[in-house]
């Protein structure tokens, strides 16, 4: 019998395991670095600066007008411009922006002070650095009424360029009694009030009336009180949505942001719980946690229209569950943020829209890559976020609008998301997806659950509104007479809207160019954005000049605004005149003057120095506030104040010089210990401490001080038995590591009376707060001299006023009266 030689597999196994571990670590590290580079780190970094970038004290209107170091003649023109704007927008003729006082009768300021969302006030239109050039919005931003501009406002009919029955653009009358054309209609209701929404909402109202309306039948309306139940209206809506999108599955939410969040959760569950989502640089998909720029830790930001992104998606297919696209980026500008009003308008703002054909090719290439990954690698969904895009063109949705330029084939995403426009502005959003992409998983996995719920996610009122809206798009009649709801079809209205808005942009840009004004306008259907060609620091003042011309601007100002489809040619002619006049006056007043490179460098250096100075001041104020609170809540007894004064004298004259200058830590720490015994004796024996109010202090509390005392006592015991402890420890640790001189030992012990608490503060509040506490502790002896010098000498009777150690005290922080509770 042949014997099989034995093999020692230990080294082989070790080498293989080491290779496996090293290879996995290398792959994970490479992947983490790749994902970190493409994460939201930029947005998180900018957000981290929010607590440090502080404007500081006002510098005055005149100083704000010359931030870019303009020539004397330009500065004088700006001063004249400020006076002009003050005469139009201010509360007086002096050029200041002093607000009205109470009693002037305007309701806006009172309401604004109670609202958390500042967008309602519409008070700020300039970039933040120009905040002192703002004017009070009192009386201007409290809307009393909204109407159509034409006297023929009751007619329902045509749209756009003088079409019969067009009701005219919306006009807003505010609390000051002035009527202004409204440039900033909401992004949801894109079509005409009279030509579309009035008849649509009449039909919605009829179906939702609880008294049944004319046919005395309220069965459908009563369904609203039975949420999350299948019914005929829901059945009809699913049918309409599927027909519109070509999808198989439908989910509902109340808002667009919620719909995006729900869609991504469903897709992840359907794609083997892969964690990551690819989105494209600067594309907006909502504000709620999970999809907002700051709260999306599992989102990867890739450049749009880039082969690198296509390759990245295939390379990491095993991590990526979805690729989500906001098709409005072709208008905003690929990889460019949609301008958030004028908040970041500090120089030129020039955006170029991607040609429709080019962007369509990109989307089809993206679709092919996602389909390839799904077919040959791992499942991956292409998601079209049509919340802002949909229902602005006759094609209705992006998959039809971006048909392939050559084959004319429609885009076929796996999921499409529609916002509140799908319900004529009522709170309802829709997620529609292909089979296998929305919450599709083996239900036998018992811990796999539906991750998105909501009592009103398919609110019956929204479902009914959506039914009417979608039926109207299809040309159906109302539910009672069968007559068409619209006199002119929705697609005809949208075609006219697109043509009208395109013509307006072309005409206005020609007027800007002819007048040699550094302003241009762009549009996608009825959505517009203003570009500024000059690198001027003051471009964000253009909205103020538009306001001075009597235009009512929405929250996004010139960054992105919408016009209603009821607008007529006469309205557009009026707007063109006002836009050009506003730009002409702004150029006259020197606010379009570009900042020269030397002035730009000086401006940024000055700005950085100012922001640093402002933060240092805030930092200093915080330290002084901590000192003040410390004194207020736990330094009220005369003996405690006496002890703090004289212990501070000892620390300044002896402890600090011996430790810091003479390098004699043993003597210095001895003085430090003696002065602290005196310092803390006042707290321990005399201070009638309110342990609740003491929590207002930032720093050592009574408990942490007792811990420090216990630590010092333990240190003394360790020193006494140092030889025994040394001999025991050297069995396990190198002896050289434990060989400390007496000075070193004392220094370590002294430091460890404060270091643990410093670590705790850093852990809870961050490094800067920890350093501020350390600075406070170090400088306390110096400030204590100023705070407690009246107690250099005190009456001996106070030394007999001991506190009861087991008693509970209550301090009135205002009167300083202390009462023993028990």
C-alpha positions in Angstrom: 0.0 0.0 0.0 1.4 3.3 -1.1 1.6 6.0 1.6 0.5 9.5 0.7 3.1 11.9 2.0 1.7 14.4 4.6 1.8 18.1 3.7 2.1 20.9 6.2 -0.6 23.2 4.9 -0.2 25.8 7.6 2.1 28.2 5.7 0.0 27.7 2.5 -3.2 28.6 4.3 -1.5 31.6 5.9 -0.3 32.9 2.6 -3.7 32.4 0.9 -5.5 34.1 3.8 -3.0 37.0 3.8 -3.5 37.5 0.1 -7.3 37.4 0.4 -7.3 39.9 3.2 -4.8 42.2 1.4 -6.7 42.0 -1.9 -10.0 42.7 -0.2 -8.5 45.7 1.7 -7.0 47.1 -1.5 -10.3 46.7 -3.4 -12.3 48.3 -0.6 -9.8 51.1 -0.2 -9.8 51.8 -4.0 -13.6 51.8 -4.1 -14.0 54.0 -1.0 -11.6 56.6 -2.5 -13.5 56.5 -5.8 -16.8 57.0 -4.0 -15.5 59.6 -1.7 -14.2 61.7 -4.6 -17.7 61.5 -6.2 -19.7 61.9 -3.0 -21.4 65.1 -1.6 -18.2 66.0 0.2 -18.1 69.4 -1.5 -21.6 70.3 -0.2 -20.9 68.9 3.3 -17.7 71.0 3.4 -19.5 74.2 2.4 -22.2 73.4 5.0 -19.6 72.9 7.7 -18.5 76.5 7.1 -22.0 77.8 7.8 -21.3 78.2 11.5 -18.1 80.2 10.9 -18.9 82.6 8.0 -20.4 85.6 9.9 -21.2 89.0 8.4 -20.4 90.9 11.6 -21.4 94.5 12.2 -22.9 96.5 9.4 -20.3 98.5 7.4 -22.8 101.1 6.0 -24.4 101.6 2.7 -21.6 103.7 1.2 -18.9 101.2 2.1 -21.1 98.4 0.6 -21.3 100.4 -2.6 -17.5 100.4 -3.0 -16.6 96.8 -2.1 -15.0 96.4 -5.5 -12.9 99.5 -5.2 -14.7 101.4 -8.1 -13.4 104.6 -9.7 -14.8 107.8 -8.2 -17.2 108.5 -11.0 -18.7 105.0 -10.8 -19.1 105.3 -7.1 -21.0 108.6 -7.5 -23.3 107.0 -10.0 -23.9 104.1 -7.6 -24.8 106.6 -4.8 -27.3 108.2 -7.2 -28.6 104.8 -8.1 -29.1 104.0 -4.4 -31.1 107.2 -4.0 -33.2 106.3 -7.0 -34.0 102.8 -5.6 -34.7 104.3 -2.2 -37.3 106.6 -3.8 -39.0 103.6 -5.4 -38.5 100.8 -2.8 -37.6 102.5 0.5 -39.7 104.0 3.2 -38.1 107.4 2.9 -36.2 109.6 0.4 -32.8 109.5 2.1 -31.4 106.4 0.6 -31.4 104.5 3.9 -33.2 101.2 4.3 -34.7 101.9 7.7 -37.8 99.8 8.3 -41.1 101.2 9.3 -41.9 101.1 13.0 -44.8 99.4 14.7 -48.2 101.0 14.1 -47.8 101.8 10.4 -50.5 99.3 9.7 -48.8 96.7 7.5 -49.7 93.1 8.3 -46.7 91.5 6.4 -44.0 92.1 9.1 -46.1 90.6 11.8 -47.0 87.5 9.8 -43.4 87.1 8.6 -42.1 87.1 12.2 -44.3 84.1 12.9 -43.3 82.1 9.8 -40.2 79.8 9.8 -40.0 79.6 6.0 -38.5 83.0 5.0 -39.5 82.5 1.4 -43.0 83.8 2.1 -41.6 87.3 3.1 -39.7 87.7 -0.2 -37.7 90.3 1.6 -34.2 89.6 0.4 -33.3 89.8 -3.3 -29.6 90.6 -3.3 -26.6 88.3 -2.6 -25.8 88.2 1.2 -22.8 90.5 1.0 -25.1 93.2 -0.2 -27.6 92.8 2.6 -27.2 96.5 3.6 -28.5 97.5 0.2 -31.8 95.7 0.7 -35.0 97.7 1.2 -37.9 96.8 3.4 -40.6 94.8 1.7 -43.4 96.0 4.0 -46.6 96.5 2.2 -45.1 95.0 -1.0 -45.1 91.3 -0.2 -48.4 90.8 1.5 -50.7 89.8 -1.4 -54.2 91.0 -1.2 -55.5 89.7 -4.5 -54.4 88.0 -7.7 -56.2 88.4 -11.0 -55.6 88.2 -14.7 -54.5 91.3 -16.4 -57.2 91.4 -19.1 -60.7 92.8 -18.7 -61.8 89.6 -20.4 -60.7 87.6 -17.4 -63.9 85.6 -17.3 -63.4 84.0 -20.7 -61.9 80.6 -21.2 -60.1 80.1 -24.5 -56.9 80.8 -26.3 -53.4 81.1 -24.9 -50.4 83.3 -25.6 -49.9 85.7 -28.4 -53.2 87.5 -28.4 -55.3 84.4 -28.8 -59.0 84.9 -28.5 -60.2 84.9 -25.0 -56.7 85.0 -23.5 -57.1 86.4 -20.0 -53.7 88.0 -19.7 -50.8 87.4 -17.3 -51.4 87.3 -13.6 -51.3 90.6 -11.7 -50.7 90.8 -8.0 -52.1 93.5 -5.8 -50.2 93.8 -2.6 -51.0 95.4 0.8 -49.7 98.8 -0.3 -52.5 98.8 -2.9 -50.2 98.6 -5.9 -50.9 96.2 -8.8 -47.8 94.6 -10.3 -47.4 92.0 -13.1 -46.4 88.6 -11.5 -43.1 87.3 -12.8 -42.6 84.1 -10.8 -45.6 81.9 -11.2 -45.2 78.5 -9.4 -43.5 75.7 -11.2 -46.4 73.4 -11.0 -49.3 75.1 -12.7 -47.8 75.8 -16.1 -50.8 76.4 -18.2 -53.4 79.2 -18.3 -55.6 80.0 -15.3 -58.6 80.9 -17.4 -57.8 78.7 -20.5 -57.0 75.5 -18.5 -57.1 75.5 -14.7 -60.5 77.2 -14.3 -62.5 74.6 -16.2 -60.3 71.7 -14.8 -60.9 72.8 -11.3 -64.6 73.3 -11.8 -64.8 69.7 -12.8 -62.6 68.6 -9.8 -64.8 70.7 -7.5 -67.9 69.1 -8.9 -66.6 65.6 -8.3 -65.4 66.4 -4.8 -68.4 68.3 -3.5 -69.9 66.5 -0.5 -73.4 67.6 -1.4 -73.1 66.0 -4.8 -73.3 69.1 -6.8 -75.9 69.4 -9.6 -76.5 65.6 -9.8 -76.9 65.2 -6.0 -74.5 62.4 -5.8 -71.6 62.5 -3.4 -70.6 58.8 -3.4 -67.2 59.6 -5.0 -66.5 62.5 -2.7 -67.2 60.5 0.4 -64.3 58.1 -0.6 -61.9 60.7 0.8 -62.8 59.5 4.3 -61.6 55.9 3.5 -57.9 56.4 2.8 -55.7 53.5 1.6 -58.6 51.6 0.1 -59.0 50.5 -3.5 -61.8 52.2 -5.3 -62.9 53.2 -8.8 -61.1 56.6 -8.8 -57.8 54.9 -7.9 -58.4 52.3 -10.5 -59.0 55.0 -13.1 -55.9 56.9 -12.1 -53.6 53.9 -12.3 -55.0 53.2 -15.8 -54.3 56.9 -16.9 -50.8 57.0 -15.4 -49.8 53.7 -17.0 -51.1 54.9 -20.4 -49.3 58.2 -20.1 -45.9 56.7 -19.0 -46.0 53.2 -20.5 -45.1 51.7 -17.1 -46.5 48.7 -15.2 -46.5 49.8 -11.5 -47.6 52.9 -9.7 -46.8 54.4 -6.3 -48.2 57.6 -4.8 -46.7 60.3 -2.6 -47.8 63.8 -1.6 -44.8 65.8 -2.7 -42.0 65.5 -5.3 -39.3 65.1 -2.7 -41.2 62.3 -1.0 -41.8 60.6 -4.4 -38.1 60.6 -5.2 -37.3 59.2 -1.7 -39.9 56.5 -2.1 -38.8 55.6 -5.6 -35.2 55.1 -4.6 -36.1 53.0 -1.5 -38.3 50.7 -3.8 -35.5 50.4 -6.3 -32.9 49.5 -3.8 -35.2 46.8 -2.4 -35.8 45.5 -5.9 -32.1 45.5 -6.8 -30.7 43.1 -4.2 -30.5 46.0 -1.7 -27.6 47.6 -3.5 -26.9 50.8 -1.5 -25.8 53.4 -3.9 -27.5 55.8 -6.3 -25.8 57.7 -9.1 -27.0 61.3 -9.7 -25.4 64.0 -11.7 -23.4 67.0 -10.6 -25.5 69.8 -9.2 -28.8 68.2 -10.3 -31.7 68.8 -7.8 -33.9 66.0 -6.6 -35.6 67.5 -3.5 -34.8 68.7 0.0 -35.8 65.9 2.3 -33.3 63.6 4.1 -32.0 61.0 1.8 -32.2 63.0 -1.4 -31.1 66.5 -0.5 -27.5 67.6 -1.3 -26.5 67.5 2.3 -28.2 64.3 3.5 -27.4 61.7 0.8 -24.4 59.7 2.1 -25.2 56.9 -0.4 -25.4 59.1 -3.5 -22.6 59.3 -6.1 -22.2 62.6 -8.0 -21.0 62.0 -11.6 -20.4 64.5 -14.4 -23.2 64.6 -16.9 -22.7 64.0 -20.7 -19.4 62.2 -19.9 -18.0 58.9 -21.1 -16.3 58.7 -17.7 -19.7 58.4 -16.0 -20.9 55.7 -18.4 -17.7 53.7 -17.6 -18.0 54.3 -13.9 -21.6 53.0 -13.9 -20.5 49.7 -15.4 -17.4 49.4 -13.3 -19.4 49.6 -10.1 -22.6 48.0 -11.2 -22.5 45.7 -8.2 -22.9 48.7 -5.9 -25.3 50.9 -7.9 -29.1 50.4 -7.7 -30.2 53.4 -9.7 -29.1 56.2 -12.0 -31.4 59.2 -11.6 -31.6 62.1 -14.0 -33.2 65.5 -13.8 -33.8 66.4 -17.4 -34.1 70.1 -16.6 -30.3 70.1 -16.5 -30.3 70.4 -20.3 -31.8 73.9 -19.7 -30.0 74.8 -16.5 -26.7 73.7 -18.0 -25.1 70.4 -17.5 -23.2 70.1 -14.2 -24.4 73.5 -13.2 -26.7 74.3 -10.2 -30.1 75.8 -10.9 -29.6 79.4 -9.7 -31.2 79.7 -6.2 -32.4 83.3 -6.7 -29.5 85.7 -6.2 -27.9 84.0 -3.2 -24.7 83.2 -5.0 -24.8 85.8 -7.8 -21.5 87.5 -7.0 -20.1 87.6 -10.5 -21.2 86.8 -14.1 -23.9 84.1 -14.5 -23.7 82.6 -17.9 -25.4 79.2 -18.7 -25.6 77.5 -22.0 -28.4 75.1 -22.6 -27.4 71.7 -24.1 -28.9 71.2 -27.5 -31.9 68.9 -27.4 -30.4 66.4 -29.8 -27.1 66.2 -27.9 -28.8 65.7 -24.6 -31.2 63.1 -26.1 -28.1 61.1 -27.3 -26.7 61.2 -23.9 -29.8 59.9 -22.2 -30.1 57.1 -24.7 -26.5 56.1 -24.1 -27.2 56.1 -20.4 -30.3 54.0 -21.0 -28.3 51.5 -23.0 -25.7 51.2 -20.3 -28.3 50.6 -17.5 -30.1 48.1 -19.7 -26.7 46.4 -20.4 -26.0 46.1 -16.7 -29.4 44.8 -16.0 -29.2 42.1 -18.7 -25.6 40.9 -18.3 -24.4 42.1 -14.8 -26.8 43.2 -12.0 -30.1 44.9 -12.1 -30.0 48.7 -12.3 -32.8 51.3 -12.8 -32.7 54.4 -15.0 -34.9 57.0 -13.3 -36.2 60.1 -14.9 -37.1 62.8 -12.4 -39.8 64.6 -14.3 -41.1 66.6 -11.4 -40.2 70.0 -12.8 -39.9 68.9 -16.5 -43.3 67.3 -17.2 -46.3 69.0 -18.8 -44.4 72.0 -20.2 -44.3 70.8 -23.8 -46.8 68.9 -26.1 -44.7 65.8 -25.6 -45.8 66.0 -21.9 -42.9 63.9 -20.4 -39.1 63.7 -20.9 -39.1 60.2 -22.4 -41.1 61.5 -25.4 -39.4 64.8 -25.6 -36.0 63.3 -25.8 -36.7 60.7 -28.5 -33.6 59.5 -30.3 -32.6 62.1 -33.0 -32.0 59.3 -35.5 -34.3 56.5 -34.8 -37.1 58.7 -33.2 -37.5 56.0 -30.6 -38.7 57.2 -27.3 -36.6 57.0 -24.2 -37.5 54.0 -22.1 -36.5 54.6 -18.5 -37.3 52.0 -15.8 -38.9 54.5 -13.5 -40.4 58.0 -14.0 -41.4 60.4 -11.2 -44.1 63.0 -11.7 -44.8 65.9 -9.4 -47.9 67.8 -8.3 -48.5 69.0 -11.9 -50.0 65.5 -12.5 -52.9 66.6 -10.2 -53.3 70.2 -11.5 -51.4 71.4 -8.4 -53.2 69.4 -5.8 -50.9 67.5 -3.4 -50.2 64.2 -5.2 -47.0 62.9 -6.8 -46.6 59.7 -8.8 -43.9 57.1 -9.2 -44.4 54.8 -12.2 -42.1 51.9 -12.9 -41.5 48.9 -15.0 -42.2 45.4 -13.7 -39.5 44.4 -11.3 -38.2 47.8 -10.3 -40.6 49.1 -7.6 -40.6 47.2 -4.3 -40.1 43.9 -6.2 -38.5 41.2 -4.1 -39.1 37.7 -2.9 -41.8 38.2 -0.2 -40.6 35.1 1.6 -37.7 37.1 3.0 -39.5 37.8 6.2 -37.5 40.9 7.2 -37.9 42.6 3.8 -40.6 45.1 4.4 -42.2 48.1 2.6 -40.1 51.0 3.6 -42.4 53.8 2.5 -45.8 54.4 4.1 -48.2 57.4 4.4 -51.8 57.7 5.4 -52.5 60.2 2.6 -50.0 59.1 0.1 -52.8 58.4 -2.3 -55.1 61.1 -1.0 -58.5 60.7 -2.7 -58.8 64.4 -3.5 -55.4 64.3 -5.3 -56.5 61.1 -7.2 -59.7 62.8 -8.4 -57.8 65.9 -9.4 -55.2 63.8 -11.3 -58.0 61.9 -13.0 -59.6 65.2 -14.3 -56.1 66.6 -15.3 -55.1 63.5 -17.2 -58.5 63.0 -18.8 -58.3 66.6 -19.9 -54.9 66.0 -21.5 -56.4 63.1 -23.4 -59.3 65.3 -24.5 -62.0 63.5 -22.6 -65.2 65.3 -21.6 -66.5 66.1 -18.1 -68.0 63.3 -16.2 -71.6 64.6 -16.3 -72.4 65.9 -19.9 -69.5 64.4 -21.8 -68.6 67.8 -23.3 -64.9 68.6 -23.7 -63.6 70.4 -20.7 -61.4 72.7 -22.8 -62.2 74.8 -25.8 -58.7 74.4 -27.1 -56.9 71.2 -26.4 -54.1 71.0 -23.8 -51.5 70.0 -26.4 -52.4 73.0 -28.6 -52.2 75.3 -25.6 -48.7 73.9 -24.7 -47.5 74.3 -28.3 -48.7 77.9 -28.3 -47.0 78.4 -24.9 -43.7 77.1 -26.1 -43.8 79.2 -29.3 -44.8 82.3 -27.3 -42.1 82.0 -24.7 -39.4 81.2 -27.3 -40.4 84.3 -29.3 -40.3 86.4 -26.1 -36.8 85.3 -25.2 -35.5 86.0 -28.7 -37.2 89.4 -28.8 -36.0 90.5 -25.4 -32.4 89.3 -26.0 -32.3 91.3 -29.3 -33.4 94.4 -27.3 -30.7 93.7 -24.7 -28.1 93.3 -27.4 -29.3 96.4 -29.3 -29.1 98.5 -26.1 -25.6 97.0 -25.4 -26.8 95.7 -22.0 -24.9 92.8 -20.3 -28.0 90.8 -19.6 -29.6 87.9 -21.4 -32.6 85.6 -20.8 -33.0 81.9 -21.5 -36.1 79.7 -21.4 -37.4 76.2 -21.6 -41.1 76.5 -22.4 -42.4 78.9 -19.8 -39.4 78.5 -17.4 -37.0 81.4 -17.6 -33.6 82.3 -16.2 -31.6 85.6 -16.5 -27.9 85.5 -17.3 -25.4 88.3 -16.4 -22.5 88.7 -18.9 -20.3 91.1 -16.8 -18.3 89.9 -13.8 -19.9 92.5 -11.6 -20.2 92.1 -7.8 -23.6 93.9 -8.0 -25.4 91.8 -10.6 -27.9 90.7 -7.9 -29.3 94.2 -7.8 -31.1 93.6 -11.1 -34.2 92.3 -9.2 -34.3 95.6 -7.3 -34.5 97.5 -10.5 -37.2 95.1 -11.8 -39.1 95.8 -8.6 -38.6 99.5 -9.1 -40.3 99.1 -12.5 -43.3 97.6 -10.8 -42.7 93.9 -11.3 -43.6 91.4 -8.6 -40.9 88.7 -8.4 -41.3 85.3 -6.9 -38.9 83.6 -4.5 -36.4 82.5 -7.1 -36.2 86.0 -8.5 -34.3 86.0 -11.8 -32.6 82.6 -11.1 -35.6 80.7 -12.4 -39.1 82.0 -12.9 -42.2 80.9 -14.8 -44.8 82.7 -16.8 -48.5 81.7 -17.0 -49.9 80.5 -20.3 -52.6 83.1 -20.2 -50.0 85.7 -21.1 -50.7 87.9 -24.2 -48.5 89.7 -26.6 -49.3 93.0 -25.0 -48.2 91.5 -21.6 -45.0 90.4 -23.1 -44.4 93.8 -24.8 -44.9 95.4 -21.4 -42.5 92.9 -19.7 -39.9 93.4 -22.4 -40.0 97.2 -21.9 -39.7 96.8 -18.1 -36.8 94.4 -18.3 -34.9 96.6 -20.7 -35.7 99.8 -18.7 -34.5 98.1 -15.5 -31.2 97.0 -17.1 -30.7 100.4 -18.7 -31.1 102.2 -15.3 -28.9 99.7 -13.6 -26.1 100.2 -16.2 -26.6 104.0 -15.9 -26.0 103.7 -12.1 -22.8 101.7 -12.5 -23.9 98.4 -11.1 -23.0 96.3 -14.1 -19.3 97.5 -14.0 -17.1 94.4 -14.0 -14.7 94.0 -11.1 -11.1 94.4 -12.3 -8.5 91.7 -11.4 -6.5 93.8 -8.9 -9.8 94.9 -7.2 -11.0 91.3 -7.2 -7.9 90.1 -5.4 -8.1 92.9 -2.8 -11.8 92.2 -2.3 -11.3 88.5 -1.6 -8.4 89.1 0.7 -10.4 91.8 2.6 -13.4 89.6 2.8 -11.4 86.6 4.2 -9.7 88.9 6.7 -13.1 90.3 7.7 -14.7 86.9 8.1 -11.7 85.7 10.2 -11.9 88.8 12.4 -15.7 88.3 12.8 -15.3 84.7 13.8 -12.5 85.5 16.2 -14.7 88.1 17.8 -17.6 85.6 18.1 -15.1 83.1 19.6 -13.9 85.6 22.1 -17.5 86.6 23.0 -18.3 82.9 23.6 -15.4 82.5 26.0 -16.4 85.6 27.9 -20.0 84.4 28.0 -18.9 81.1 29.4 -17.0 82.9 32.1 -20.0 85.2 32.8 -22.4 82.2 33.2 -19.8 80.4 35.3 -19.7 83.3 37.7 -23.4 83.9 37.7 -24.4 80.3 38.6 -21.7 79.1 40.9 -19.7 82.0 42.4 -22.1 83.8 44.7 -20.8 83.2 48.2 -18.4 85.8 49.5 -15.9 83.2 50.8 -15.9 81.5 47.4 -15.2 84.9 45.7 -12.5 85.6 48.2 -10.8 82.3 47.6 -11.0 82.7 43.9 -9.3 86.1 44.0 -6.4 85.0 46.2 -5.9 81.7 44.5 -5.7 83.6 41.2 -3.0 85.8 42.7 -1.0 82.7 43.6 -1.5 81.1 40.2 -0.4 84.2 38.3 2.6 85.0 40.6 3.9 81.5 41.2 2.3 78.6 39.4 2.3 79.9 35.9 5.8 81.4 36.0 7.3 78.3 37.5 5.7 76.0 35.0 5.8 78.1 31.8 9.0 80.2 32.2 11.3 78.6 34.8 10.6 75.0 33.7 10.1 73.9 37.3 7.0 71.7 37.0 7.3 70.2 40.5 7.3 73.5 42.3 4.8 75.0 39.8 2.4 72.1 40.2 2.7 72.3 44.0 1.6 75.9 43.8 -1.1 75.0 41.4 -2.3 72.3 43.8 -2.3 74.6 46.8 -4.1 77.4 45.0 -6.7 75.0 43.6 -7.3 73.6 47.1 -8.1 77.2 48.2 -10.1 77.7 45.0 -12.3 74.6 45.3 -12.7 74.9 49.0 -15.1 77.8 48.5 -17.2 75.6 46.3 -17.1 72.6 48.5 -17.7 74.2 51.9 -19.5 77.4 51.2 -21.2 77.8 47.8 -24.9 77.0 48.1 -24.9 75.3 44.8 -28.1 74.9 42.7 -27.3 71.7 40.9 -29.8 72.3 38.2 -28.8 75.9 37.4 -25.2 74.7 37.6 -25.9 72.8 34.3 -25.9 76.1 32.5 -22.2 76.2 32.9 -20.0 75.1 30.1 -17.1 73.2 31.7 -16.4 71.5 35.0 -19.5 70.7 37.0 -19.5 69.6 40.6 -19.4 65.9 39.7 -16.3 66.3 37.4 -14.5 68.3 40.0 -15.0 65.5 42.5 -13.7 63.1 39.9 -10.6 65.2 39.6 -10.1 65.1 43.3 -10.5 61.4 43.3 -7.9 61.1 40.6 -5.4 63.2 42.5 -5.9 61.0 45.6 -5.3 57.9 43.5 -2.2 59.5 42.0 -0.8 60.0 45.5 -1.4 56.4 46.4 0.2 55.3 43.1 3.3 57.4 43.9 3.6 56.0 47.4 3.5 52.4 46.1 5.4 53.2 42.9 8.1 50.5 43.3 5.7 47.7 43.8 3.6 48.9 40.8 6.7 49.4 38.7 8.0 45.8 39.4 4.6 44.4 38.5 4.2 46.4 35.3 7.6 45.7 33.9 6.7 42.1 33.5 4.4 43.2 30.7 5.7 46.6 29.5 9.1 47.8 28.6 10.8 49.4 31.6 11.9 52.4 29.5 8.3 53.3 28.8 7.5 53.6 32.5 10.6 55.5 33.6 9.3 59.0 34.5 11.1 61.5 36.5 9.3 63.1 39.4 8.8 66.3 37.4 7.4 64.3 34.5 5.1 62.3 36.8 3.7 65.4 38.5 3.2 67.1 35.1 1.2 64.2 33.8 -0.9 64.1 37.0 -1.6 67.8 36.7 -2.6 67.6 33.1 -4.9 64.7 33.7 -7.0 66.8 36.1 -8.3 68.7 33.0 -7.5 66.5 29.9 -10.4 64.0 30.5 -12.9 66.8 30.6 -11.3 68.4 27.6 -11.7 65.2 25.7 -15.4 64.9 26.7 -16.1 68.4 25.5 -14.3 67.8 22.2 -16.3 64.6 21.7 -19.6 66.3 22.4 -19.1 69.7 20.8 -16.0 69.6 18.6 -12.4 70.8 18.7 -13.1 74.5 18.6 -15.4 74.4 21.6 -12.9 72.3 23.4 -10.2 74.8 22.7 -12.4 77.6 23.9 -12.9 75.8 27.2 -9.2 75.3 27.5 -8.5 79.0 26.9 -11.2 79.9 29.4 -9.6 77.6 32.1 -6.1 79.0 31.4 -7.3 82.7 31.5 -9.7 82.3 34.5 -7.2 83.5 37.0 -6.7 86.8 35.1 -10.4 87.5 34.6 -11.2 86.4 38.2 -9.0 89.3 39.5 -11.3 91.7 37.7 -14.5 90.0 38.7 -13.6 89.4 42.4 -11.4 92.3 43.4 -14.1 93.8 45.7 -13.7 90.6 47.8 -10.0 91.1 48.6 -11.0 91.4 52.2 -14.3 90.1 53.6 -16.0 90.1 57.0 -14.9 87.1 59.2 -18.6 86.2 59.7 -18.8 84.7 56.2 -16.3 82.0 57.1 -18.8 80.6 59.5 -21.6 80.4 56.9 -21.0 76.8 55.9 -23.4 75.0 53.5 -25.2 71.9 54.5 -23.6 69.1 52.4 -26.8 67.1 52.0 -29.1 70.0 51.5 -30.7 71.0 48.2 -30.6 74.7 47.2 -32.5 76.8 44.7 -30.9 79.9 43.2 -32.8 82.8 41.7 -30.2 83.8 39.0 -31.6 87.3 38.8 -31.8 88.3 42.4 -29.0 85.9 43.5 -31.2 84.8 46.4 -30.5 81.2 47.5 -33.2 79.2 49.3 -32.7 75.8 50.9 -35.4 73.4 49.7 -34.6 70.4 51.9 
